[in-house]
């Protein structure tokens, strides 16, 4: 749950970071950056700002902005019928992305959000700077965290069905509630 004021402030902050990163978006697009608190009501610690550039029945391209120290909770993209699940490539434009995937626990630069040890189970750390990218195969658990100054990145994927994404933290609700 976010107040309208918090939601709009995060939207403006994300839009400014997109502009500073040199990514050209229209005024209409920067006005519809989605602010997600994942139902956890602590946006600065766990959340994400997402601008969908295109989403069809086959592909999606988004810009994801994370503020400094903000973590996008651990999740995976499950199989849906005939579709094996979303395959996603993230590519950093500005800042440093800490990306966590299955493998040896080498978490060093980043941190697990306070009190959430059980909700962040994959700890293999990839550090990606501008131009760095990685591909997350369907069903692979992952979570993202911004380094100093925040991060602006692209997410290119097969069809996105955000509402069906699975999160390790059972308290997550994918739809953000806004109160006036
Ligand atoms: Zn994902």
Backbone and ligand atoms as CSV (ligand in chain L), in Angstrom:
chain,resi,resn,atom,element,x,y,z
A,1,UNK,N,N,0.835,-1.196,0.000
A,1,UNK,CA,C,0.000,0.000,0.000
A,1,UNK,C,C,0.874,1.252,0.000
A,2,UNK,N,N,0.551,2.154,-0.907
A,2,UNK,CA,C,1.279,3.421,-0.998
A,2,UNK,C,C,0.263,4.550,-1.022
A,3,UNK,N,N,0.659,5.689,-0.492
A,3,UNK,CA,C,-0.231,6.847,-0.649
A,3,UNK,C,C,-0.055,7.375,-2.067
A,4,UNK,N,N,-1.029,8.076,-2.535
A,4,UNK,CA,C,-0.955,8.677,-3.867
A,4,UNK,C,C,0.301,9.554,-3.975
A,5,UNK,N,N,0.596,10.271,-2.899
A,5,UNK,CA,C,1.759,11.158,-2.879
A,5,UNK,C,C,3.069,10.368,-3.026
A,6,UNK,N,N,3.160,9.255,-2.296
A,6,UNK,CA,C,4.363,8.412,-2.386
A,6,UNK,C,C,4.507,7.821,-3.793
A,7,UNK,N,N,3.361,7.390,-4.325
A,7,UNK,CA,C,3.353,6.774,-5.648
A,7,UNK,C,C,3.863,7.756,-6.697
A,8,UNK,N,N,3.305,8.975,-6.657
A,8,UNK,CA,C,3.675,9.967,-7.673
A,8,UNK,C,C,5.113,10.452,-7.497
A,9,UNK,N,N,5.573,10.540,-6.252
A,9,UNK,CA,C,6.965,10.954,-6.018
A,9,UNK,C,C,7.929,9.916,-6.593
A,10,UNK,N,N,7.617,8.641,-6.397
A,10,UNK,CA,C,8.468,7.566,-6.920
A,10,UNK,C,C,8.441,7.561,-8.447
A,11,UNK,N,N,7.279,7.830,-9.002
A,11,UNK,CA,C,7.132,7.910,-10.458
A,11,UNK,C,C,8.035,9.012,-11.033
A,12,UNK,N,N,7.996,10.178,-10.398
A,12,UNK,CA,C,8.806,11.312,-10.872
A,12,UNK,C,C,10.302,11.018,-10.725
A,13,UNK,N,N,10.655,10.417,-9.598
A,13,UNK,CA,C,12.069,10.100,-9.350
A,13,UNK,C,C,12.584,9.095,-10.386
A,14,UNK,N,N,11.765,8.110,-10.695
A,14,UNK,CA,C,12.156,7.101,-11.686
A,14,UNK,C,C,12.250,7.718,-13.077
A,15,UNK,N,N,11.305,8.562,-13.408
A,15,UNK,CA,C,11.313,9.203,-14.731
A,15,UNK,C,C,12.567,10.055,-14.895
A,16,UNK,N,N,12.964,10.740,-13.826
A,16,UNK,CA,C,14.178,11.576,-13.884
A,16,UNK,C,C,15.413,10.694,-14.083
A,17,UNK,N,N,15.440,9.542,-13.433
A,17,UNK,CA,C,16.592,8.637,-13.583
A,17,UNK,C,C,16.665,8.064,-14.994
A,18,UNK,N,N,15.508,7.798,-15.582
A,18,UNK,CA,C,15.481,7.289,-16.965
A,18,UNK,C,C,16.058,8.351,-17.897
A,19,UNK,N,N,15.641,9.594,-17.664
A,19,UNK,CA,C,16.132,10.690,-18.505
A,19,UNK,C,C,17.648,10.864,-18.337
A,20,UNK,N,N,18.100,10.853,-17.073
A,20,UNK,CA,C,19.544,11.001,-16.800
A,20,UNK,C,C,20.356,9.874,-17.423
A,21,UNK,N,N,19.727,8.716,-17.558
A,21,UNK,CA,C,20.427,7.565,-18.153
A,21,UNK,C,C,20.526,7.706,-19.672
A,22,UNK,N,N,19.855,8.722,-20.217
A,22,UNK,CA,C,19.931,8.961,-21.652
A,22,UNK,C,C,18.960,8.133,-22.473
A,23,UNK,N,N,17.989,7.530,-21.793
A,23,UNK,CA,C,16.984,6.750,-22.514
A,23,UNK,C,C,15.832,7.692,-22.872
A,24,UNK,N,N,15.523,7.754,-24.149
A,24,UNK,CA,C,14.478,8.672,-24.600
A,24,UNK,C,C,13.106,8.029,-24.445
A,25,UNK,N,N,12.264,8.646,-23.649
A,25,UNK,CA,C,10.871,8.210,-23.522
A,25,UNK,C,C,9.987,9.447,-23.677
A,26,UNK,N,N,8.747,9.229,-24.033
A,26,UNK,CA,C,7.840,10.355,-24.214
A,26,UNK,C,C,7.284,10.796,-22.853
A,27,UNK,N,N,6.690,11.984,-22.855
A,27,UNK,CA,C,6.083,12.490,-21.616
A,27,UNK,C,C,4.953,11.562,-21.185
A,28,UNK,N,N,4.228,11.042,-22.156
A,28,UNK,CA,C,3.132,10.114,-21.852
A,28,UNK,C,C,3.673,8.871,-21.141
A,29,UNK,N,N,4.815,8.377,-21.639
A,29,UNK,CA,C,5.399,7.180,-21.028
A,29,UNK,C,C,5.906,7.458,-19.609
A,30,UNK,N,N,6.597,8.596,-19.437
A,30,UNK,CA,C,7.116,8.837,-18.082
A,30,UNK,C,C,5.989,9.059,-17.086
A,31,UNK,N,N,4.815,9.433,-17.601
A,31,UNK,CA,C,3.657,9.610,-16.731
A,31,UNK,C,C,2.979,8.308,-16.336
A,32,UNK,N,N,3.371,7.218,-16.979
A,32,UNK,CA,C,2.741,5.944,-16.606
A,32,UNK,C,C,3.755,4.894,-16.134
A,33,UNK,N,N,4.830,5.381,-15.525
A,33,UNK,CA,C,5.751,4.457,-14.849
A,33,UNK,C,C,4.966,3.795,-13.718
A,34,UNK,N,N,5.022,2.482,-13.685
A,34,UNK,CA,C,4.306,1.739,-12.643
A,34,UNK,C,C,5.203,1.620,-11.411
A,35,UNK,N,N,4.656,1.975,-10.279
A,35,UNK,CA,C,5.404,1.846,-9.028
A,35,UNK,C,C,4.860,0.618,-8.304
A,36,UNK,N,N,5.754,-0.337,-8.028
A,36,UNK,CA,C,5.313,-1.589,-7.393
A,36,UNK,C,C,5.926,-1.703,-6.003
A,37,UNK,N,N,5.091,-1.810,-5.012
A,37,UNK,CA,C,5.609,-2.047,-3.646
A,37,UNK,C,C,5.412,-3.510,-3.245
A,38,UNK,N,N,4.902,-4.309,-4.174
A,38,UNK,CA,C,4.678,-5.741,-3.975
A,38,UNK,C,C,3.853,-6.028,-2.720
A,39,UNK,N,N,3.019,-5.058,-2.379
A,39,UNK,CA,C,2.120,-5.232,-1.245
A,39,UNK,C,C,2.831,-5.203,0.100
A,40,UNK,N,N,4.118,-4.825,0.107
A,40,UNK,CA,C,4.913,-4.902,1.340
A,40,UNK,C,C,4.988,-3.566,2.074
A,41,UNK,N,N,4.547,-2.497,1.407
A,41,UNK,CA,C,4.458,-1.169,2.037
A,41,UNK,C,C,5.781,-0.651,2.591
A,42,UNK,N,N,6.868,-1.020,1.929
A,42,UNK,CA,C,8.166,-0.414,2.275
A,42,UNK,C,C,8.973,-0.283,0.989
A,43,UNK,N,N,8.484,0.645,0.191
A,43,UNK,CA,C,8.980,0.818,-1.179
A,43,UNK,C,C,10.484,1.034,-1.253
A,44,UNK,N,N,11.052,1.811,-0.333
A,44,UNK,CA,C,12.488,2.108,-0.410
A,44,UNK,C,C,13.343,0.861,-0.217
A,45,UNK,N,N,12.806,-0.108,0.550
A,45,UNK,CA,C,13.564,-1.343,0.771
A,45,UNK,C,C,13.239,-2.395,-0.292
A,46,UNK,N,N,11.943,-2.606,-0.525
A,46,UNK,CA,C,11.529,-3.631,-1.482
A,46,UNK,C,C,10.495,-3.043,-2.432
A,47,UNK,N,N,10.864,-2.982,-3.697
A,47,UNK,CA,C,9.955,-2.413,-4.683
A,47,UNK,C,C,10.652,-2.261,-6.017
A,48,UNK,N,N,9.941,-1.669,-6.976
A,48,UNK,CA,C,10.506,-1.436,-8.302
A,48,UNK,C,C,9.633,-0.430,-9.036
A,49,UNK,N,N,10.253,0.250,-9.983
A,49,UNK,CA,C,9.526,1.163,-10.855
A,49,UNK,C,C,9.683,0.610,-12.273
A,50,UNK,N,N,8.568,0.433,-12.948
A,50,UNK,CA,C,8.588,-0.291,-14.228
A,50,UNK,C,C,7.815,0.474,-15.293
A,51,UNK,N,N,8.478,0.688,-16.425
A,51,UNK,CA,C,7.800,1.304,-17.568
A,51,UNK,C,C,7.729,0.276,-18.683
A,52,UNK,N,N,6.526,-0.095,-19.057
A,52,UNK,CA,C,6.340,-1.060,-20.143
A,52,UNK,C,C,6.346,-0.311,-21.476
A,53,UNK,N,N,7.312,-0.656,-22.330
A,53,UNK,CA,C,7.412,-0.010,-23.644
A,53,UNK,C,C,6.551,-0.741,-24.663
A,54,UNK,N,N,6.533,-2.058,-24.534
A,54,UNK,CA,C,5.670,-2.862,-25.399
A,54,UNK,C,C,5.348,-4.158,-24.668
A,55,UNK,N,N,4.116,-4.611,-24.821
A,55,UNK,CA,C,3.720,-5.902,-24.249
A,55,UNK,C,C,2.655,-6.475,-25.175
A,56,UNK,N,N,3.033,-7.518,-25.893
A,56,UNK,CA,C,2.065,-8.177,-26.772
A,56,UNK,C,C,1.863,-9.596,-26.259
A,57,UNK,N,N,1.133,-10.401,-27.016
A,57,UNK,CA,C,0.931,-11.794,-26.619
A,57,UNK,C,C,2.209,-12.621,-26.769
A,58,UNK,N,N,3.254,-12.026,-27.376
A,58,UNK,CA,C,4.480,-12.786,-27.621
A,58,UNK,C,C,5.717,-12.215,-26.939
A,59,UNK,N,N,5.813,-10.873,-26.851
A,59,UNK,CA,C,7.029,-10.271,-26.282
A,59,UNK,C,C,6.686,-9.130,-25.339
A,60,UNK,N,N,7.704,-8.723,-24.555
A,60,UNK,CA,C,7.574,-7.518,-23.738
A,60,UNK,C,C,8.934,-6.841,-23.633
A,61,UNK,N,N,8.935,-5.521,-23.613
A,61,UNK,CA,C,10.148,-4.733,-23.361
A,61,UNK,C,C,9.798,-3.689,-22.312
A,62,UNK,N,N,10.607,-3.656,-21.282
A,62,UNK,CA,C,10.332,-2.740,-20.171
A,62,UNK,C,C,11.607,-2.038,-19.749
A,63,UNK,N,N,11.439,-0.918,-19.088
A,63,UNK,CA,C,12.558,-0.277,-18.396
A,63,UNK,C,C,12.267,-0.460,-16.910
A,64,UNK,N,N,13.242,-0.997,-16.196
A,64,UNK,CA,C,13.087,-1.166,-14.748
A,64,UNK,C,C,14.059,-0.219,-14.053
A,65,UNK,N,N,13.541,0.548,-13.115
A,65,UNK,CA,C,14.364,1.460,-12.317
A,65,UNK,C,C,14.315,0.990,-10.869
A,66,UNK,N,N,15.499,0.859,-10.274
A,66,UNK,CA,C,15.574,0.577,-8.841
A,66,UNK,C,C,16.349,1.711,-8.195
A,67,UNK,N,N,15.810,2.221,-7.103
A,67,UNK,CA,C,16.511,3.266,-6.372
A,67,UNK,C,C,17.661,2.633,-5.589
A,68,UNK,N,N,18.613,3.484,-5.175
A,68,UNK,CA,C,19.760,2.985,-4.418
A,68,UNK,C,C,19.301,2.112,-3.245
A,69,UNK,N,N,19.830,0.892,-3.196
A,69,UNK,CA,C,19.499,-0.010,-2.091
A,69,UNK,C,C,18.132,-0.676,-2.187
A,70,UNK,N,N,17.363,-0.361,-3.218
A,70,UNK,CA,C,16.025,-0.958,-3.366
A,70,UNK,C,C,16.164,-2.369,-3.966
A,71,UNK,N,N,15.358,-3.275,-3.463
A,71,UNK,CA,C,15.430,-4.672,-3.883
A,71,UNK,C,C,14.116,-5.105,-4.521
A,72,UNK,N,N,14.212,-5.727,-5.673
A,72,UNK,CA,C,13.032,-6.322,-6.323
A,72,UNK,C,C,12.975,-7.771,-5.827
A,73,UNK,N,N,11.908,-8.111,-5.109
A,73,UNK,CA,C,11.864,-9.402,-4.399
A,73,UNK,C,C,12.084,-10.641,-5.282
A,74,UNK,N,N,12.596,-11.683,-4.638
A,74,UNK,CA,C,12.884,-12.949,-5.331
A,74,UNK,C,C,11.608,-13.541,-5.926
A,75,UNK,N,N,11.720,-13.914,-7.185
A,75,UNK,CA,C,10.562,-14.474,-7.893
A,75,UNK,C,C,11.032,-15.356,-9.039
A,76,UNK,N,N,10.083,-16.028,-9.654
A,76,UNK,CA,C,10.358,-16.790,-10.870
A,76,UNK,C,C,9.115,-16.741,-11.738
A,77,UNK,N,N,9.350,-17.068,-13.007
A,77,UNK,CA,C,8.272,-16.994,-13.991
A,77,UNK,C,C,7.853,-18.412,-14.350
A,78,UNK,N,N,6.710,-18.846,-13.865
A,78,UNK,CA,C,6.310,-20.260,-14.011
A,78,UNK,C,C,5.751,-20.594,-15.399
A,79,UNK,N,N,5.688,-21.878,-15.634
A,79,UNK,CA,C,5.029,-22.380,-16.841
A,79,UNK,C,C,3.555,-21.988,-16.812
A,80,UNK,N,N,3.040,-21.605,-17.980
A,80,UNK,CA,C,1.609,-21.298,-18.089
A,80,UNK,C,C,1.092,-22.055,-19.306
A,81,UNK,N,N,0.403,-23.167,-19.075
A,81,UNK,CA,C,-0.109,-23.984,-20.182
A,81,UNK,C,C,1.035,-24.479,-21.049
A,82,UNK,N,N,0.980,-24.162,-22.338
A,82,UNK,CA,C,2.001,-24.602,-23.289
A,82,UNK,C,C,3.286,-23.785,-23.176
A,83,UNK,N,N,3.191,-22.611,-22.579
A,83,UNK,CA,C,4.330,-21.699,-22.466
A,83,UNK,C,C,5.219,-22.140,-21.295
A,84,UNK,N,N,6.513,-22.402,-21.551
A,84,UNK,CA,C,7.404,-22.842,-20.464
A,84,UNK,C,C,7.640,-21.777,-19.390
A,85,UNK,N,N,7.187,-20.557,-19.643
A,85,UNK,CA,C,7.393,-19.458,-18.696
A,85,UNK,C,C,8.211,-18.363,-19.339
A,86,UNK,N,N,8.188,-17.212,-18.731
A,86,UNK,CA,C,8.871,-16.055,-19.325
A,86,UNK,C,C,10.386,-16.227,-19.301
A,87,UNK,N,N,11.015,-16.024,-20.453
A,87,UNK,CA,C,12.474,-15.914,-20.531
A,87,UNK,C,C,12.790,-14.429,-20.579
A,88,UNK,N,N,13.714,-14.008,-19.744
A,88,UNK,CA,C,13.930,-12.574,-19.546
A,88,UNK,C,C,15.415,-12.224,-19.643
A,89,UNK,N,N,15.727,-11.207,-20.440
A,89,UNK,CA,C,17.095,-10.689,-20.486
A,89,UNK,C,C,17.096,-9.287,-19.907
A,90,UNK,N,N,17.929,-9.060,-18.903
A,90,UNK,CA,C,18.056,-7.705,-18.369
A,90,UNK,C,C,19.385,-7.126,-18.830
A,91,UNK,N,N,19.360,-5.853,-19.164
A,91,UNK,CA,C,20.552,-5.149,-19.663
A,91,UNK,C,C,20.644,-3.789,-18.987
A,92,UNK,N,N,21.758,-3.559,-18.338
A,92,UNK,CA,C,21.917,-2.321,-17.564
A,92,UNK,C,C,22.272,-1.143,-18.474
A,93,UNK,N,N,21.610,-0.028,-18.228
A,93,UNK,CA,C,21.913,1.209,-18.951
A,93,UNK,C,C,22.791,2.106,-18.079
A,94,UNK,N,N,22.417,2.229,-16.817
A,94,UNK,CA,C,23.165,3.110,-15.913
A,94,UNK,C,C,23.155,2.540,-14.499
A,95,UNK,N,N,24.263,2.695,-13.814
A,95,UNK,CA,C,24.347,2.207,-12.436
A,95,UNK,C,C,24.827,0.771,-12.386
A,96,UNK,N,N,24.754,0.197,-11.197
A,96,UNK,CA,C,25.170,-1.194,-11.014
A,96,UNK,C,C,23.992,-2.020,-10.528
A,97,UNK,N,N,23.770,-3.131,-11.227
A,97,UNK,CA,C,22.735,-4.075,-10.828
A,97,UNK,C,C,23.385,-5.244,-10.118
A,98,UNK,N,N,22.841,-5.573,-8.951
A,98,UNK,CA,C,23.210,-6.807,-8.270
A,98,UNK,C,C,22.087,-7.782,-8.598
A,99,UNK,N,N,22.455,-8.833,-9.310
A,99,UNK,CA,C,21.462,-9.807,-9.752
A,99,UNK,C,C,21.779,-11.124,-9.072
A,100,UNK,N,N,20.769,-11.751,-8.484
A,100,UNK,CA,C,20.984,-12.989,-7.733
A,100,UNK,C,C,20.257,-14.149,-8.391
A,101,UNK,N,N,21.011,-15.228,-8.582
A,101,UNK,CA,C,20.502,-16.420,-9.267
A,101,UNK,C,C,20.965,-17.659,-8.502
A,102,UNK,N,N,20.432,-18.836,-8.860
A,102,UNK,CA,C,20.881,-20.049,-8.174
A,102,UNK,C,C,22.366,-20.304,-8.417
A,103,UNK,N,N,23.016,-20.918,-7.453
A,103,UNK,CA,C,24.445,-21.224,-7.555
A,103,UNK,C,C,25.099,-20.983,-6.212
A,104,UNK,N,N,26.418,-21.067,-6.215
A,104,UNK,CA,C,27.179,-20.883,-4.973
A,104,UNK,C,C,26.863,-19.528,-4.343
A,105,UNK,N,N,26.699,-19.515,-3.030
A,105,UNK,CA,C,26.423,-18.261,-2.313
A,105,UNK,C,C,27.683,-17.392,-2.317
A,106,UNK,N,N,27.674,-16.355,-3.170
A,106,UNK,CA,C,28.814,-15.427,-3.191
A,106,UNK,C,C,28.312,-14.004,-2.990
A,107,UNK,N,N,27.238,-13.879,-2.230
A,107,UNK,CA,C,26.679,-12.558,-1.951
A,107,UNK,C,C,27.690,-11.743,-1.138
A,108,UNK,N,N,28.201,-10.666,-1.738
A,108,UNK,CA,C,29.187,-9.833,-1.048
A,108,UNK,C,C,28.821,-8.363,-1.080
A,109,UNK,N,N,28.596,-7.851,-2.289
A,109,UNK,CA,C,28.295,-6.417,-2.451
A,109,UNK,C,C,26.917,-6.070,-1.903
A,110,UNK,N,N,25.991,-6.976,-2.135
A,110,UNK,CA,C,24.605,-6.688,-1.788
A,110,UNK,C,C,24.248,-7.143,-0.387
A,111,UNK,N,N,22.957,-7.114,-0.111
A,111,UNK,CA,C,22.485,-7.537,1.210
A,111,UNK,C,C,21.052,-8.037,1.074
A,112,UNK,N,N,20.702,-8.923,1.973
A,112,UNK,CA,C,19.319,-9.391,2.033
A,112,UNK,C,C,18.537,-8.369,2.858
A,113,UNK,N,N,17.388,-7.899,2.357
A,113,UNK,CA,C,16.609,-6.927,3.129
A,113,UNK,C,C,16.366,-7.418,4.557
A,114,UNK,N,N,16.443,-6.478,5.465
A,114,UNK,CA,C,16.349,-6.787,6.891
A,114,UNK,C,C,15.126,-7.640,7.230
A,115,UNK,N,N,15.360,-8.682,7.987
A,115,UNK,CA,C,14.270,-9.538,8.455
A,115,UNK,C,C,13.698,-10.454,7.384
A,116,UNK,N,N,14.369,-10.559,6.234
A,116,UNK,CA,C,13.806,-11.318,5.123
A,116,UNK,C,C,14.698,-12.477,4.672
A,117,UNK,N,N,15.461,-13.052,5.587
A,117,UNK,CA,C,16.376,-14.140,5.215
A,117,UNK,C,C,15.677,-15.267,4.447
A,118,UNK,N,N,14.467,-15.597,4.849
A,118,UNK,CA,C,13.755,-16.717,4.217
A,118,UNK,C,C,13.192,-16.382,2.842
A,119,UNK,N,N,13.090,-15.107,2.542
A,119,UNK,CA,C,12.439,-14.688,1.296
A,119,UNK,C,C,13.437,-14.480,0.155
A,120,UNK,N,N,14.731,-14.648,0.476
A,120,UNK,CA,C,15.783,-14.472,-0.530
A,120,UNK,C,C,16.701,-15.686,-0.460
A,121,UNK,N,N,16.386,-16.705,-1.245
A,121,UNK,CA,C,17.052,-17.996,-1.091
A,121,UNK,C,C,18.193,-18.208,-2.080
A,122,UNK,N,N,18.183,-17.510,-3.212
A,122,UNK,CA,C,19.292,-17.670,-4.162
A,122,UNK,C,C,20.274,-16.528,-3.931
A,123,UNK,N,N,21.554,-16.879,-3.846
A,123,UNK,CA,C,22.545,-15.885,-3.379
A,123,UNK,C,C,23.783,-15.836,-4.283
A,124,UNK,N,N,23.636,-16.312,-5.514
A,124,UNK,CA,C,24.777,-16.246,-6.435
A,124,UNK,C,C,24.764,-14.871,-7.080
A,125,UNK,N,N,25.770,-14.069,-6.768
A,125,UNK,CA,C,25.757,-12.646,-7.118
A,125,UNK,C,C,26.403,-12.371,-8.471
A,126,UNK,N,N,25.657,-11.689,-9.331
A,126,UNK,CA,C,26.218,-11.183,-10.585
A,126,UNK,C,C,26.190,-9.668,-10.476
A,127,UNK,N,N,27.303,-9.019,-10.755
A,127,UNK,CA,C,27.349,-7.559,-10.721
A,127,UNK,C,C,27.415,-7.056,-12.158
A,128,UNK,N,N,26.405,-6.309,-12.548
A,128,UNK,CA,C,26.328,-5.850,-13.929
A,128,UNK,C,C,26.326,-4.328,-13.984
A,129,UNK,N,N,27.278,-3.788,-14.736
A,129,UNK,CA,C,27.337,-2.344,-14.951
A,129,UNK,C,C,26.757,-2.005,-16.309
A,130,UNK,N,N,26.867,-0.741,-16.734
A,130,UNK,CA,C,26.318,-0.329,-18.024
A,130,UNK,C,C,26.794,-1.236,-19.164
A,131,UNK,N,N,25.846,-1.718,-19.956
A,131,UNK,CA,C,26.171,-2.629,-21.052
A,131,UNK,C,C,26.208,-4.083,-20.618
A,132,UNK,N,N,26.139,-4.318,-19.329
A,132,UNK,CA,C,26.133,-5.696,-18.835
A,132,UNK,C,C,24.741,-6.287,-18.952
A,133,UNK,N,N,24.670,-7.541,-19.310
A,133,UNK,CA,C,23.355,-8.166,-19.396
A,133,UNK,C,C,23.421,-9.637,-19.041
A,134,UNK,N,N,22.265,-10.170,-18.676
A,134,UNK,CA,C,22.175,-11.596,-18.388
A,134,UNK,C,C,20.785,-12.085,-18.762
A,135,UNK,N,N,20.712,-13.360,-19.102
A,135,UNK,CA,C,19.430,-13.948,-19.495
A,135,UNK,C,C,18.968,-14.926,-18.427
A,136,UNK,N,N,17.742,-14.753,-17.986
A,136,UNK,CA,C,17.152,-15.599,-16.947
A,136,UNK,C,C,16.180,-16.551,-17.610
A,137,UNK,N,N,16.487,-17.842,-17.507
A,137,UNK,CA,C,15.640,-18.825,-18.174
A,137,UNK,C,C,14.353,-19.046,-17.383
A,138,UNK,N,N,13.311,-19.541,-18.068
A,138,UNK,CA,C,12.028,-19.751,-17.394
A,138,UNK,C,C,12.191,-20.599,-16.130
A,139,UNK,N,N,11.465,-20.231,-15.089
A,139,UNK,CA,C,11.458,-21.017,-13.865
A,139,UNK,C,C,12.648,-20.764,-12.944
A,140,UNK,N,N,13.615,-19.945,-13.379
A,140,UNK,CA,C,14.815,-19.669,-12.570
A,140,UNK,C,C,14.527,-18.571,-11.553
A,141,UNK,N,N,14.752,-18.886,-10.283
A,141,UNK,CA,C,14.548,-17.859,-9.257
A,141,UNK,C,C,15.562,-16.737,-9.433
A,142,UNK,N,N,15.135,-15.504,-9.223
A,142,UNK,CA,C,16.061,-14.371,-9.291
A,142,UNK,C,C,15.520,-13.198,-8.502
A,143,UNK,N,N,16.450,-12.348,-8.067
A,143,UNK,CA,C,16.075,-11.080,-7.458
A,143,UNK,C,C,17.115,-10.043,-7.805
A,144,UNK,N,N,16.702,-8.786,-7.741
A,144,UNK,CA,C,17.552,-7.692,-8.194
A,144,UNK,C,C,17.705,-6.659,-7.083
A,145,UNK,N,N,18.877,-6.023,-7.075
A,145,UNK,CA,C,19.110,-4.937,-6.122
A,145,UNK,C,C,19.982,-3.888,-6.797
A,146,UNK,N,N,19.699,-2.621,-6.518
A,146,UNK,CA,C,20.490,-1.532,-7.094
A,146,UNK,C,C,21.681,-1.217,-6.212
A,147,UNK,N,N,22.803,-0.895,-6.853
A,147,UNK,CA,C,23.971,-0.404,-6.133
A,147,UNK,C,C,23.862,1.106,-5.933
A,148,UNK,N,N,24.995,1.736,-5.600
A,148,UNK,CA,C,25.026,3.175,-5.323
A,148,UNK,C,C,24.436,3.986,-6.477
A,149,UNK,N,N,23.582,4.915,-6.156
A,149,UNK,CA,C,22.995,5.784,-7.169
A,149,UNK,C,C,21.811,5.185,-7.910
A,150,UNK,N,N,21.497,3.920,-7.615
A,150,UNK,CA,C,20.362,3.280,-8.276
A,150,UNK,C,C,20.746,2.699,-9.623
A,151,UNK,N,N,19.797,2.052,-10.262
A,151,UNK,CA,C,20.071,1.418,-11.552
A,151,UNK,C,C,18.889,1.612,-12.502
A,152,UNK,N,N,19.233,1.790,-13.777
A,152,UNK,CA,C,18.235,1.831,-14.851
A,152,UNK,C,C,18.596,0.705,-15.802
A,153,UNK,N,N,17.620,-0.160,-16.091
A,153,UNK,CA,C,17.922,-1.296,-16.976
A,153,UNK,C,C,16.735,-1.621,-17.871
A,154,UNK,N,N,17.058,-2.309,-18.942
A,154,UNK,CA,C,16.016,-2.840,-19.818
A,154,UNK,C,C,15.695,-4.254,-19.389
A,155,UNK,N,N,14.452,-4.666,-19.608
A,155,UNK,CA,C,14.066,-6.058,-19.482
A,155,UNK,C,C,13.377,-6.436,-20.791
A,156,UNK,N,N,14.005,-7.331,-21.527
A,156,UNK,CA,C,13.440,-7.838,-22.779
A,156,UNK,C,C,12.979,-9.265,-22.504
A,157,UNK,N,N,11.782,-9.600,-22.902
A,157,UNK,CA,C,11.322,-10.945,-22.554
A,157,UNK,C,C,10.279,-11.477,-23.525
A,158,UNK,N,N,10.033,-12.769,-23.354
A,158,UNK,CA,C,8.865,-13.347,-23.993
A,158,UNK,C,C,7.648,-12.813,-23.232
A,159,UNK,N,N,6.477,-13.236,-23.617
A,159,UNK,CA,C,5.246,-12.673,-23.046
A,159,UNK,C,C,5.307,-12.588,-21.511
A,160,UNK,N,N,4.945,-11.407,-21.002
A,160,UNK,CA,C,4.961,-11.164,-19.552
A,160,UNK,C,C,3.544,-11.305,-19.011
A,161,UNK,N,N,3.416,-12.146,-17.985
A,161,UNK,CA,C,2.128,-12.265,-17.291
A,161,UNK,C,C,2.418,-12.023,-15.816
A,162,UNK,N,N,2.712,-10.746,-15.516
A,162,UNK,CA,C,3.207,-10.379,-14.178
A,162,UNK,C,C,2.361,-10.959,-13.051
A,163,UNK,N,N,1.066,-10.980,-13.288
A,163,UNK,CA,C,0.141,-11.379,-12.233
A,163,UNK,C,C,0.342,-12.844,-11.831
A,164,UNK,N,N,0.959,-13.638,-12.742
A,164,UNK,CA,C,1.181,-15.058,-12.454
A,164,UNK,C,C,2.579,-15.348,-11.914
A,165,UNK,N,N,3.433,-14.313,-11.822
A,165,UNK,CA,C,4.777,-14.520,-11.280
A,165,UNK,C,C,4.677,-15.081,-9.861
A,166,UNK,N,N,5.622,-15.930,-9.531
A,166,UNK,CA,C,5.633,-16.551,-8.209
A,166,UNK,C,C,6.738,-15.917,-7.364
A,167,UNK,N,N,6.416,-15.584,-6.128
A,167,UNK,CA,C,7.378,-14.953,-5.227
A,167,UNK,C,C,7.675,-15.869,-4.040
A,168,UNK,N,N,8.941,-15.844,-3.583
A,168,UNK,CA,C,9.317,-16.660,-2.430
A,168,UNK,C,C,8.615,-16.142,-1.178
A,169,UNK,N,N,8.492,-14.814,-1.072
A,169,UNK,CA,C,7.846,-14.185,0.083
A,169,UNK,C,C,6.327,-14.281,-0.085
A,170,UNK,N,N,5.694,-15.062,0.779
A,170,UNK,CA,C,4.248,-15.294,0.628
A,170,UNK,C,C,3.424,-14.037,0.931
A,171,UNK,N,N,4.073,-13.017,1.480
A,171,UNK,CA,C,3.347,-11.767,1.745
A,171,UNK,C,C,3.228,-10.864,0.520
A,172,UNK,N,N,3.939,-11.231,-0.546
A,172,UNK,CA,C,3.910,-10.380,-1.737
A,172,UNK,C,C,2.543,-10.406,-2.399
A,173,UNK,N,N,2.072,-9.231,-2.770
A,173,UNK,CA,C,0.883,-9.092,-3.607
A,173,UNK,C,C,1.308,-8.258,-4.797
A,174,UNK,N,N,1.103,-8.782,-5.983
A,174,UNK,CA,C,1.672,-8.142,-7.161
A,174,UNK,C,C,0.982,-6.817,-7.525
A,175,UNK,N,N,-0.250,-6.660,-7.078
A,175,UNK,CA,C,-0.970,-5.424,-7.416
A,175,UNK,C,C,-0.764,-4.409,-6.290
A,176,UNK,N,N,-0.295,-3.225,-6.678
A,176,UNK,CA,C,-0.044,-2.172,-5.689
A,176,UNK,C,C,-1.347,-1.457,-5.354
A,177,UNK,N,N,-1.643,-1.361,-4.064
A,177,UNK,CA,C,-2.832,-0.603,-3.638
A,177,UNK,C,C,-2.418,0.838,-3.362
A,178,UNK,N,N,-3.170,1.760,-3.933
A,178,UNK,CA,C,-2.887,3.184,-3.726
A,178,UNK,C,C,-4.028,3.772,-2.912
A,179,UNK,N,N,-3.659,4.499,-1.856
A,179,UNK,CA,C,-4.710,5.163,-1.086
A,179,UNK,C,C,-4.589,6.675,-1.238
A,180,UNK,N,N,-5.717,7.341,-1.360
A,180,UNK,CA,C,-5.719,8.805,-1.559
A,180,UNK,C,C,-5.641,9.518,-0.215
L,1,ZN,ZN,ZN,11.818,-11.685,-13.410
